[in-house]
Amino acid sequence: MCGIVGYIGYRPAYPILIKGLKRLEYRGYDSAGIALIQDEVKLYKTKGKVKNLEELCKGIDQTSTVGIAHTRWATHGEPNDRNAHPHYSPSGKLAIIHNGIIENYATIKQELTSRGYEFQSDTDTEVLIYLIEDIMVNEKVDLVKAVQMALRTVIGAYAIAIVSNDDPDTIIAARKSSPLVIGMGINEYFIASDATPIIEYTKDVVYLNDEEIAVINRNTGLRITTISNVETTPYIQHLELSLSALEKGGFDHFMLKEIFEQPRSIGDSMRGRLNLKEGIVNLGGIRDMKDKFIHAKRIIIVACGTSWHAGLVGEYMLEELTRIPVEVEYASEFRYRNPIIDKDDIVIAISQSGETADTLAAVNLARQGGATVIGICNVIGSSIARATQGGSYTHAGPEIGVASTKAFTAQVTLLTLMALMIGKGKGTISNTRFDQLIKELGTIPEKVKVSLETDKTVIKIAEHFQSHRNFLYLGRGINFPVALEGALKLKEISYIHAEGYPAAEMKHGPIALIDEHMPVIFLVNNNELKEKIISNIQEVKARKGIIIALVNEGDNCVDGLADYTIPIPETDELLSPLVSIIPLQLLAYHIAVMRGCNVDQPRNLAKSVTVE
């Protein structure tokens, strides 16, 4: 969950590395550091954000043309100067940066300590670079061979980059279960955890595979080998990502920009897949698996966090339209509980980054069990996209804000298209209903635009509730997952305790919390459960709870009951999550801003959870 960036070429490395760290800071911001090769490897690192590192580096020699840099989200060792990366080897001739966790570091550290080594930090990363240098000295091998041998010893996940005093023209990088991409320029090379620091300089990249080592030399170019010393041929991909997509575009925060991008990102996720004129839904990434879906006995969705909530929405849609049983699993639980997996199962892995460690592990487990595994990801070339047998990209564009917004609606859009395509193929949805839904789906980007117009109303509500310590979010049916997601957004960025519940479950415990200080947000939809949720509102009203209701425009069903109402466009119930989530994202955002919270980089969170 840390950010790695490196450069070797003809330009000064420092400006490239600092700019790269700023682009990667959403991955970790506990501390930051940089290693430059001047006459020797020089480290500069500090607790805090990249701006702290910039301040530290004022006045240093910035002419070096090779270097590596790191922004950290702490796992082993508290965030402080000495635990910040990079880390020296015992001699000071090597420096390393690392994303991931070395699970058996304690055993290795104990062995090295018994041989007289003294460590300067509490990190697992320092143990790895000590091990590498120990192998070089005692086995009398070069750095590449020592890295291969060391990585065959360690257990865990890693993306690493190493520079050496003795070979200032080379960077060595390697990965396993943590992402690493190499940018290919003209007489220059870039490395990074993802493409965001690279896109300004080149769009040609190589994604390292698990247990591959890249030897990048400014004179001889890129060579890739495995930890078993098998040479591989680099596969160069061309990125479509634009630099403008990585900027705030006039918004105060990336999160707000991404909330307001949703009409476009939802439309982009449908483009080329939904043909309204011909009445066709076609997802190329799963077209060849259509028969497997039609004959599937069960669909299992594995995901984490916001993607798990999108999976819950998908469960309602897939069961309704395809009549295939669906289970939605936390990937972190699925991978460890010895699940029953059958060859007739379809496993859908959902991840914005495509790098989520638990979801990737769940993918591998499902494949071992013989299931057909497909992915829904936002990042082209990501680990999950490569590990699955098929799937679709969401085309939401880069999501920089740590709290996911447009990725959620893009994932729900893709699951909707999937359910429609499979349901049509199975004959479990009538032609009339299919036509009705695809036409309504085509209107969703415009309805999301209208839902965004609630912003002024939401700001006024946020002003009233910015100091509250608890919220309750209640919904029924397909909007129950929206209640969960709305509560998660508030927790993530404002640090207010919030819980999402099915409205009917309120009487089974949460009702005990309700008093005149408890704001309760209800998602009220025009469906057969509408009268029941109004009854739930009356129960809260009777206990003096504060009621905030999302209702369809022109619907006065909560007049006299709700203290605050937020009108949203009416749409088909199956598609309503795409519209109803918008005001909840805005509410979380505005409350967080009013509380002085760091919206884009909330405390203790990182964007891409690449460790357990």
C-alpha angles and dihedrals in degrees: 000000000000129000122244126192131168139172138194123172142078102310128081104275100210100074091046093049095047093048089047092052090052090054090048097043091102086070094059139342109176093105141343138208146171137206120205127183109227116142084328138357108293122193126205117180141150145172115266135031132339091265087064089055091049090054091049092051097052108127098013122130104271099178096099114119097202130057149129130222139188142195113200139219102189122243106147113031129010120279107273141121097274095049093049117107143277102066127197126229115239092271094044090236095110131050128191139192120195141188116194138034129288099212097193095044092117092060092047092045091052091052093048092046090053087057092056104267117144119205125217099200142033094240132117088221095067089053090057096053090046089053092049093052091044089056091048092053100041100036093038094227132138123260096264092052091046091052090050092051094045094049090052086058101048126081120210142041127317147166108182141174124194133190126191135209090216095054108034092169095065141072119190118205133178140172145197121171091340121088125252128170129187120212116214114213132163106284089341139081135201131197127195145154089250137358098267096094092043104049094080091063108029141358095204111096143166119213112212116228125221115293093010123134122206119207106197115190123178091220105036100030130220124346123177125199134162127244084257089057097251113147116231132191115245114240109214118210127191116228123222093197116123126215092230089063088065095056128084094241095215096314121124092233138017089237093060091046090051093048090054092045092065098097087058097039092049090048092048090051089056098040113115090006103069114055107185094178093058096029094238135141113195125173105186093197093062101026092100090051095052093108091051090054092048091054097036116128093201143004119216118195116200122190146124134237116337091001088058089055090051087051090054090054087048090053091060092047098043094048092045096048104029102028089222115137111249130200122191114206134186101241090221091059097037093057094054106038101071094245123203107250124181132193089241092058123104114211117199115197115199122195132148094211097033086223103084103140098215093045092049090050089050089052091054092047092050092050091050088054091055098250123142106250125201130178136220108198139154099211119075113226093016121150096257091047089055096042097052127079094233142332144133139276118233096219091213091140124231114333109204101167109092092224105074117233116144091034089062095054092042090053091048089049092053092047089051092053090047093051091048093048094048094041091052091048092049094044091235092126123058120239090243094053092044092052091046093052098045091049091050091046088056089059095051098092089056092045090051087054088055091047089054088060088073087077095103092048090048092051090056091050091047090055089059096048107033091106098047117112101205138040133181122206118197131186140151133223116348091356093062089083087050088057088052092049093046090052092047092053092053092048094047100053108020099036090228116142109247134167132197119211140168102262092235090057092060090091090055095071118314092076086075089069096056119109137128090292098054118095111207119195115205125195104212116191134178100252140107090283095055096100090049094053089049087056088053089052090053090052090055091045091054089057093049095251118159110248125210111179131194105208136169115266112273094015111127095181093121098042108133091017107062122068090203131016130197113198117213131179116273117244139157111301093240090057097039096099089069090060103032096053093062099076090044091055090048092048092053091047097050095044090051093049091049090051091053094245124156097251100189095041109032116189120276093005132108128189102234115039100207095160132060 
